Amino acid sequence: MRSLPPSSSTCGALRDLFNKKLSNCYKIKPWKSEDLVSRSVVLVCQQSSYRKIKTCKLHSVFQYLCIKEAGKDKVFHILDSYANQGIESQRRLCILNNVLFGIKDVYKLMASRSNTRSLLCTGACHPYPVPMCLDFRLLRVLDALTIRFYAFPTELVKLTRLRYLSFTYNGKLPASISKLQNLQYLIVHQYLSIRSSKAHRSNLPMEIWDMQELRHLQVMGSNLPDPTAQGACLPNLLTLLDISTRSCTKEVLRRIPNLKKLGTRIQLPLDVAEAEPLCWFDHLVHLANHRYLESFKCSIVNPSPKLQVLGRSCTSYTLLSNLRKLTLSGLGFPWEYMIYIAGLWNLEVLKLRCYAFQGPEWKSFHGAFWNLTFLLIEDTDLEYWRVDDSGRFPCLQRLLIHHCYKLKQIPPGIGNITTLEMIEIVDGSPSLVASANQVQHNRGNNYGLQVCVKYYSEDDHKTKS
């Protein structure tokens, strides 16, 4: 621990560092994680589309040492059994077993620790109600995604010093949530439940517009209401996730001037024939005025093969000229309409998941994807992908093809892309794998190309360099 760079030892206080994986999104600075990787202190589990560390885990050799040093330096205290040694003066608590909240003596012990600043619940998700102690008036960080709340915990709104709040709850947030005026991160997940076909998404309370410090807002299953107050605005909000496309009104987007990352979800009715596909995209035209918007995700959470989305809907994406990252899922566009996305000059990352486009053939003869470096095609019925030799995908570096069981081969023209560094195939057909190997063979040693083949039926994956 002493040999690590200054402030790196505090990384051990972050969620999941000592048991599973550590997400790099908000828990550790990129330069710190890269340095720890170079020293073999942490291991990389997953890279982002920009080739940065997305998740990593602590090397087992360092786990015991870091836990011991963290307790000694009072960085945090791990509570994984019914014991109270060392908890009295700790300001940061990490609960590895959520069942401990159900033990009366443990509950009383935690309630007596009024100086607690951070509470991280990293145990396995518990399906039954847990009497969680929330009597920490000085609490600034509460990570309780692994705990289900079947009723909104009213004690939360008394924690006015909170900066970060995450928990799992299916109900509607009350207006009193706005009392958390210092809150910067609000993340509310949902647990799986059976709902009526007539159930509609609930609106977030209008008072959400009073939470001026919000930087990250993610409340699954809710809509952001149109503001009624004249000066209502969220100037610091950079990330807005899991809202309905109907929330992307002109008035809502105008009040979030610095938005950089937007994620929308569409819930189809049980009878797809009654759906009105175009209304989901009517408001996307208003995103054209957001000069800071860099990342956009649109997904149908319950896609249907019967869904037919008209091409006019896809043209809405041509207005998002500043986009660097685009993720689509379940929309069922015909491949002909890929031409509208190919013209996005600044697009660097494109992820097509779960029948984002459908049909047996994609001809990449129009549009050039001028700056695209990362392309993912996942779960589609694509059989034939044709690419001409006139400079399509000139900057492509990574090509990922996952669960495309019908795809026959990788287009030979892909081998002409001199910037291509890696082709990854997950659960592909033998002919698809053979075509990837042929592309690698044709490239020779002039340009280093790695072909990675993975099968979920195997514990390990086969890699060819």
VEXKESE-517680 format. One line per 2 residues: number of its first residue (from 1); their letters; for each residue x, y, z of C-alpha. Coordinates in Angstrom, 2 decimals, padded with zeros to 5 digits. Example, Ala and Ser with C-alpha at 12.3 -4.5 7.8 and 13.67 -1.06 7.14 Angstrom:
VEXKESE-517680
1 = AS = 012.30,-004.50,007.80 | 013.67,-001.06,007.14
end
This chain:
VEXKESE-517680
1 = MR = 000.00,000.00,000.00 | 002.84,002.39,000.85
3 = SL = 004.37,001.94,-002.63 | 001.22,003.08,-004.39
5 = PP = 000.81,006.65,-005.64 | -000.77,009.19,-003.25
7 = SS = -004.56,008.87,-002.92 | -004.57,005.48,-004.67
9 = ST = -005.00,003.69,-001.34 | -008.38,005.38,-000.88
11 = CG = -009.69,003.57,-003.95 | -010.28,000.58,-001.69
13 = AL = -013.18,002.41,-000.12 | -015.18,002.16,-003.29
15 = RD = -018.06,-000.18,-004.06 | -017.31,-003.79,-005.05
17 = LF = -013.56,-003.34,-005.01 | -012.98,-006.27,-002.70
19 = NK = -015.56,-008.77,-003.83 | -016.38,-008.58,-007.55
21 = KL = -015.84,-005.84,-010.10 | -015.21,-002.13,-009.79
23 = SN = -016.91,000.11,-012.32 | -014.63,002.85,-013.57
25 = CY = -017.44,005.28,-014.45 | -017.48,007.28,-011.23
27 = KI = -015.44,005.41,-008.67 | -011.85,005.85,-009.83
29 = KP = -010.10,008.32,-012.08 | -008.80,006.88,-015.40
31 = WK = -005.18,007.85,-014.78 | -005.28,006.16,-011.38
33 = SE = -006.75,002.92,-012.72 | -004.20,002.79,-015.56
35 = DL = -001.39,003.19,-013.05 | -002.79,000.45,-010.82
37 = VS = -003.10,-001.87,-013.82 | 000.49,-001.23,-014.85
39 = RS = 001.56,-002.25,-011.35 | -000.63,-005.42,-011.53
41 = VV = -002.58,-004.26,-008.48 | -005.88,-004.45,-010.36
43 = LV = -006.92,-006.60,-013.32 | -008.93,-005.31,-016.27
45 = CQ = -012.28,-007.11,-016.70 | -013.86,-005.01,-019.44
47 = QS = -012.85,-002.15,-021.70 | -015.14,000.57,-022.94
49 = SY = -015.78,001.28,-026.61 | -013.15,004.02,-026.33
51 = RK = -010.60,001.41,-025.14 | -010.57,002.78,-021.61
53 = IK = -010.97,000.68,-018.48 | -014.67,000.12,-017.79
55 = TC = -014.54,-002.49,-015.03 | -011.63,-003.89,-013.09
57 = KL = -011.04,-005.96,-009.97 | -008.43,-006.04,-007.28
59 = HS = -005.83,-008.77,-007.56 | -006.47,-011.45,-004.94
61 = VF = -002.94,-011.04,-003.58 | -003.75,-007.50,-002.49
63 = QY = -007.26,-008.06,-001.13 | -006.39,-009.00,002.44
65 = LC = -003.63,-006.40,002.63 | -005.89,-003.59,001.42
67 = IK = -008.72,-004.52,003.80 | -006.30,-004.62,006.72
69 = EA = -004.66,-001.29,005.82 | -008.01,000.38,005.15
71 = GK = -009.24,-000.57,008.59 | -006.01,000.54,010.22
73 = DK = -006.07,003.93,008.47 | -009.83,004.26,009.11
75 = VF = -010.52,004.61,005.39 | -013.60,002.41,005.84
77 = HI = -014.90,-000.53,007.83 | -016.15,-003.74,006.23
79 = LD = -019.05,-005.39,008.04 | -019.55,-008.96,006.86
81 = SY = -020.46,-010.75,010.09 | -022.08,-010.11,013.45
83 = AN = -019.18,-008.29,015.06 | -018.69,-004.73,016.17
85 = QG = -014.94,-004.51,016.58 | -013.60,-001.25,015.20
87 = IE = -016.92,000.18,014.07 | -017.23,002.87,016.73
89 = SQ = -015.03,005.51,015.11 | -015.58,004.61,011.46
91 = RR = -017.14,007.14,009.10 | -017.35,004.83,006.11
93 = LC = -019.14,001.49,006.27 | -019.27,-001.27,003.66
95 = IL = -021.91,-003.97,004.22 | -021.05,-007.25,002.47
97 = NN = -024.11,-009.11,003.79 | -027.42,-007.22,003.63
99 = VL = -029.05,-009.75,005.99 | -027.12,-008.12,008.83
101 = FG = -029.63,-005.27,008.79 | -032.22,-007.77,010.04
103 = IK = -030.26,-008.48,013.24 | -031.62,-006.26,015.96
105 = DV = -028.30,-005.71,017.75 | -026.51,-004.82,014.50
107 = YK = -029.30,-002.40,013.61 | -028.99,-000.66,016.98
109 = LM = -025.21,-000.57,016.69 | -025.35,001.13,013.30
111 = AS = -028.05,003.53,014.46 | -025.69,004.69,017.20
113 = RS = -023.02,005.66,014.67 | -024.31,009.15,013.87
115 = NT = -020.99,010.22,012.32 | -021.22,007.85,009.34
117 = RS = -020.49,009.63,006.04 | -020.65,006.74,003.52
119 = LL = -022.72,003.55,003.49 | -022.13,001.01,000.72
121 = CT = -024.32,-002.11,000.53 | -022.48,-004.53,-001.73
123 = GA = -024.04,-007.82,-000.68 | -026.12,-010.05,-002.94
125 = CH = -029.54,-008.72,-003.97 | -032.11,-009.65,-001.34
127 = PY = -035.71,-010.27,-002.53 | -037.28,-009.70,000.89
129 = PV = -037.74,-006.43,002.82 | -034.76,-005.52,004.98
131 = PM = -035.11,-003.04,007.88 | -032.30,-000.80,006.72
133 = CL = -030.90,001.74,009.15 | -030.97,005.24,007.66
135 = DF = -030.50,007.36,010.75 | -027.27,008.99,009.54
137 = RL = -027.81,012.74,009.39 | -024.25,013.36,008.11
139 = LR = -024.44,010.74,005.36 | -023.13,011.88,001.97
141 = VL = -022.96,008.62,-000.01 | -025.62,005.89,000.08
143 = DA = -025.26,003.03,-002.41 | -028.12,000.57,-001.80
145 = LT = -028.89,-000.83,-005.26 | -028.79,-004.38,-003.89
147 = IR = -031.63,-003.68,-001.43 | -035.28,-003.67,-002.55
149 = FY = -037.62,-001.08,-001.10 | -041.30,-001.99,-001.45
151 = AF = -042.33,001.36,000.06 | -040.42,004.61,-000.27
153 = PT = -038.17,005.07,002.80 | -039.26,008.45,004.12
155 = EL = -036.08,008.65,006.21 | -034.16,009.36,003.00
157 = VK = -035.46,012.89,002.65 | -033.96,013.74,006.05
159 = LT = -030.45,012.99,004.77 | -030.00,016.48,003.40
161 = RL = -026.21,016.17,003.06 | -026.44,013.35,000.50
163 = RY = -024.38,013.80,-002.67 | -024.86,010.30,-004.07
165 = LS = -028.00,008.15,-003.73 | -028.81,004.83,-005.40
167 = FT = -031.45,002.26,-004.44 | -034.01,-000.16,-005.95
169 = YN = -037.67,000.83,-005.86 | -040.63,000.34,-008.21
171 = GK = -042.93,003.05,-006.92 | -043.21,006.76,-007.65
173 = LP = -040.77,009.15,-006.05 | -042.46,011.64,-003.71
175 = AS = -042.23,015.41,-004.08 | -040.24,015.51,-000.84
177 = IS = -037.22,014.07,-002.69 | -036.47,017.68,-003.63
179 = KL = -035.39,018.31,-000.03 | -032.09,016.70,-000.99
181 = QN = -030.73,019.95,-002.37 | -027.10,018.78,-002.32
183 = LQ = -027.76,015.62,-004.31 | -025.64,015.22,-007.46
185 = YL = -026.26,011.55,-008.39 | -029.73,009.99,-008.21
187 = IV = -030.03,006.40,-009.46 | -033.21,004.36,-008.95
189 = HQ = -033.39,000.85,-010.41 | -036.43,-001.42,-010.59
191 = YL = -036.84,-005.04,-009.61 | -038.63,-007.47,-011.91
193 = SI = -042.38,-007.60,-011.31 | -045.61,-008.48,-013.13
195 = RS = -047.53,-005.42,-014.28 | -050.90,-004.81,-015.84
197 = SK = -050.96,-004.28,-019.60 | -052.63,-000.94,-018.89
199 = AH = -049.87,000.24,-016.60 | -048.20,003.47,-017.68
201 = RS = -044.90,005.04,-016.79 | -045.18,007.40,-013.86
203 = NL = -043.91,010.94,-013.92 | -041.13,012.14,-011.71
205 = PM = -042.38,014.81,-009.30 | -042.41,018.34,-010.66
207 = EI = -040.14,019.28,-007.76 | -037.29,017.40,-009.47
209 = WD = -036.66,020.68,-011.29 | -035.73,022.27,-007.97
211 = MQ = -032.71,019.98,-007.49 | -030.16,022.31,-009.03
213 = EL = -027.07,020.28,-008.14 | -028.08,017.14,-010.05
215 = RH = -025.41,015.92,-012.46 | -026.62,012.36,-013.08
217 = LQ = -030.30,011.30,-013.10 | -031.45,007.74,-013.77
219 = VM = -034.91,006.67,-012.62 | -036.10,003.60,-014.51
221 = GS = -039.75,003.56,-015.49 | -040.42,007.29,-015.07
223 = NL = -040.92,010.33,-017.27 | -039.49,013.78,-016.76
225 = PD = -042.42,016.23,-016.57 | -042.60,019.49,-018.49
227 = PT = -041.53,022.26,-016.09 | -044.23,024.72,-015.10
229 = AQ = -042.15,027.29,-013.25 | -040.71,030.05,-015.42
231 = GA = -037.12,029.73,-014.22 | -037.00,025.95,-013.72
233 = CL = -033.71,024.57,-015.01 | -031.15,021.85,-014.35
235 = PN = -027.94,023.58,-015.46 | -025.57,020.97,-013.99
237 = LL = -027.31,017.86,-015.34 | -024.95,016.05,-017.72
239 = TL = -026.46,012.53,-017.80 | -030.15,011.63,-018.11
241 = LD = -030.96,007.92,-018.50 | -033.93,005.56,-018.86
243 = IS = -036.63,008.13,-019.60 | -039.35,007.81,-022.23
245 = TR = -038.78,009.41,-025.62 | -041.97,011.36,-024.91
247 = SC = -039.99,013.19,-022.22 | -037.75,014.68,-024.91
249 = TK = -040.00,017.68,-025.44 | -038.72,021.03,-026.55
251 = EV = -039.47,022.55,-023.15 | -037.74,019.80,-021.18
253 = LR = -034.59,019.79,-023.29 | -034.38,023.57,-023.27
255 = RI = -034.16,023.45,-019.47 | -031.19,021.03,-019.55
257 = PN = -028.72,023.09,-021.59 | -025.54,021.14,-020.81
259 = LK = -026.78,017.58,-021.35 | -024.05,015.29,-022.69
261 = KL = -025.51,011.79,-022.34 | -029.14,010.81,-022.95
263 = GT = -030.72,007.36,-022.70 | -034.36,006.64,-023.60
265 = RI = -036.53,003.54,-023.19 | -039.72,002.51,-024.99
267 = QL = -042.24,000.14,-023.43 | -044.41,-001.50,-026.09
269 = PL = -048.07,-002.34,-025.42 | -048.92,-006.03,-025.38
271 = DV = -050.75,-005.64,-028.67 | -048.06,-004.32,-031.01
273 = AE = -050.71,-003.62,-033.66 | -052.06,-000.85,-031.44
275 = AE = -048.68,000.85,-031.18 | -047.97,004.20,-032.81
277 = PL = -044.25,003.98,-033.63 | -043.84,007.49,-034.99
279 = CW = -044.92,009.19,-031.78 | -041.87,007.74,-030.02
281 = FD = -039.57,009.79,-032.24 | -041.52,013.00,-032.75
283 = HL = -039.55,014.81,-030.06 | -036.05,013.76,-031.19
285 = VH = -035.97,016.73,-033.54 | -035.50,018.94,-030.47
287 = LA = -032.16,017.27,-029.72 | -030.64,019.05,-032.71
289 = NH = -030.27,022.19,-030.61 | -028.13,020.43,-028.01
291 = RY = -024.60,021.22,-029.06 | -023.10,019.32,-026.09
293 = LE = -024.97,016.04,-026.61 | -022.34,013.38,-027.34
295 = SF = -024.02,010.09,-026.43 | -027.54,008.88,-027.21
297 = KC = -029.18,005.53,-026.48 | -032.65,004.44,-027.58
299 = SI = -034.02,000.99,-026.79 | -037.28,-000.92,-026.80
301 = VN = -037.22,-003.00,-023.63 | -039.69,-005.61,-024.94
303 = PS = -039.03,-005.77,-028.71 | -041.28,-007.74,-031.05
305 = PK = -040.40,-009.19,-034.47 | -043.79,-007.91,-035.66
307 = LQ = -042.77,-004.32,-035.04 | -042.51,-002.22,-038.21
309 = VL = -040.94,001.18,-037.64 | -041.27,003.56,-040.57
311 = GR = -038.15,004.98,-042.13 | -039.11,008.55,-041.31
313 = SC = -038.41,007.72,-037.68 | -034.82,006.80,-038.47
315 = TS = -034.22,010.11,-040.24 | -034.51,011.82,-036.86
317 = YT = -030.99,010.64,-036.04 | -029.52,012.71,-038.90
319 = LL = -030.30,015.78,-036.80 | -027.94,014.64,-034.04
321 = SN = -024.86,015.87,-035.86 | -022.66,016.19,-032.76
323 = LR = -023.11,012.61,-031.61 | -019.98,010.61,-030.87
325 = KL = -021.73,007.52,-029.52 | -025.05,005.96,-030.60
327 = TL = -026.68,002.81,-029.18 | -029.90,001.36,-030.62
329 = SG = -031.81,-001.70,-029.46 | -035.02,-003.43,-030.50
331 = LG = -036.19,-000.81,-033.01 | -036.48,-003.12,-036.01
333 = FP = -035.35,-000.65,-038.66 | -034.74,-002.09,-042.16
335 = WE = -031.05,-002.10,-043.08 | -031.67,000.34,-045.96
337 = YM = -032.10,003.11,-043.44 | -028.57,002.74,-042.12
339 = IY = -027.71,005.42,-044.67 | -029.14,008.05,-042.31
341 = IA = -026.74,007.05,-039.54 | -023.76,006.64,-041.86
343 = GL = -023.85,010.36,-042.55 | -023.20,011.38,-038.92
345 = WN = -019.77,012.93,-039.37 | -018.66,012.88,-035.70
347 = LE = -019.93,009.39,-034.85 | -017.17,007.24,-033.35
349 = VL = -019.07,004.43,-031.59 | -022.12,002.57,-032.96
351 = KL = -023.80,-000.26,-031.06 | -026.67,-002.17,-032.68
353 = RC = -028.30,-004.53,-030.19 | -031.28,-006.92,-030.24
355 = YA = -032.76,-006.35,-033.69 | -032.00,-002.65,-033.83
357 = FQ = -032.04,-003.34,-037.56 | -033.60,-006.40,-039.11
359 = GP = -033.58,-008.14,-042.46 | -031.36,-010.70,-044.22
361 = EW = -029.04,-008.29,-046.06 | -027.10,-005.09,-045.36
363 = KS = -025.37,-003.38,-048.26 | -022.82,-000.85,-047.03
365 = FH = -022.48,000.89,-050.36 | -023.71,004.33,-049.37
367 = GA = -022.44,006.60,-046.65 | -018.94,006.24,-045.28
369 = FW = -019.03,006.28,-041.44 | -016.12,008.67,-041.74
371 = NL = -014.92,008.66,-038.10 | -016.40,005.39,-036.78
373 = TF = -013.83,003.48,-034.72 | -016.08,000.96,-032.92
375 = LL = -018.93,-001.13,-034.38 | -021.01,-003.71,-032.48
377 = IE = -023.64,-005.86,-034.19 | -025.50,-008.06,-031.69
379 = DT = -028.54,-010.36,-031.81 | -029.79,-009.87,-035.33
381 = DL = -031.15,-011.97,-038.19 | -028.57,-010.60,-040.64
383 = EY = -027.33,-013.22,-043.13 | -025.37,-011.28,-045.76
385 = WR = -023.29,-008.17,-045.11 | -021.81,-006.62,-048.21
387 = VD = -019.16,-003.88,-048.23 | -017.64,-002.37,-051.36
389 = DS = -013.99,-001.37,-051.74 | -014.51,002.39,-051.92
391 = GR = -013.33,003.38,-048.47 | -016.23,002.48,-046.17
393 = FP = -015.37,002.58,-042.44 | -011.98,004.28,-043.06
395 = CL = -011.19,004.66,-039.33 | -012.68,001.44,-037.93
397 = QR = -010.51,-000.12,-035.23 | -012.73,-002.66,-033.47
399 = LL = -015.47,-004.83,-035.00 | -017.61,-006.92,-032.63
401 = IH = -020.18,-009.45,-033.87 | -022.15,-011.11,-031.08
403 = HC = -024.85,-013.79,-031.39 | -025.42,-013.25,-035.10
405 = YK = -026.06,-016.93,-035.76 | -027.24,-016.50,-039.36
407 = LK = -024.41,-014.27,-040.59 | -022.41,-016.20,-043.17
409 = QI = -019.19,-014.24,-043.34 | -017.39,-010.99,-042.72
411 = PP = -017.18,-008.96,-045.93 | -013.76,-009.35,-047.60
413 = GI = -013.70,-005.57,-048.03 | -013.30,-005.20,-044.26
415 = GN = -009.75,-006.48,-044.71 | -008.87,-003.35,-046.67
417 = IT = -009.37,-001.15,-043.60 | -005.79,-000.48,-042.52
419 = TL = -006.83,000.90,-039.12 | -008.65,-002.31,-038.08
421 = EM = -007.03,-003.81,-034.98 | -009.49,-006.41,-033.69
423 = IE = -012.39,-008.59,-034.81 | -014.35,-010.22,-031.99
425 = IV = -016.91,-012.97,-032.64 | -019.16,-014.38,-029.91
427 = DG = -021.17,-017.51,-030.73 | -020.65,-017.22,-034.48
429 = SP = -021.11,-019.86,-037.17 | -018.08,-021.81,-038.42
431 = SL = -018.22,-019.99,-041.78 | -018.19,-016.61,-039.99
433 = VA = -015.15,-017.57,-037.95 | -013.41,-018.92,-041.05
435 = SA = -014.01,-015.63,-042.91 | -012.52,-013.67,-040.00
437 = NQ = -009.44,-015.86,-040.05 | -009.19,-015.37,-043.81
439 = VQ = -009.31,-011.59,-043.39 | -006.49,-011.89,-040.87
441 = HN = -004.49,-014.14,-043.17 | -004.87,-011.76,-046.10
443 = RG = -003.62,-008.89,-043.99 | -000.43,-010.78,-043.16
445 = NN = 001.96,-009.12,-040.74 | 001.81,-005.70,-042.32
447 = YG = -001.00,-004.53,-040.04 | -001.47,-006.23,-036.68
449 = LQ = -004.99,-007.69,-036.60 | -006.29,-009.73,-033.69
451 = VC = -009.16,-012.18,-034.14 | -010.91,-013.16,-030.90
453 = VK = -013.47,-015.98,-030.92 | -015.63,-016.70,-027.86
455 = YY = -018.27,-019.29,-027.08 | -020.48,-019.01,-024.02
457 = SE = -020.49,-022.78,-023.73 | -016.79,-022.66,-022.90
459 = DD = -015.18,-021.40,-019.71 | -012.34,-019.83,-021.64
461 = HK = -012.25,-018.18,-025.02 | -009.88,-018.85,-027.86
463 = TK = -007.74,-015.95,-029.04 | -005.64,-015.78,-032.19
465 = S = -003.15,-012.97,-032.74
end
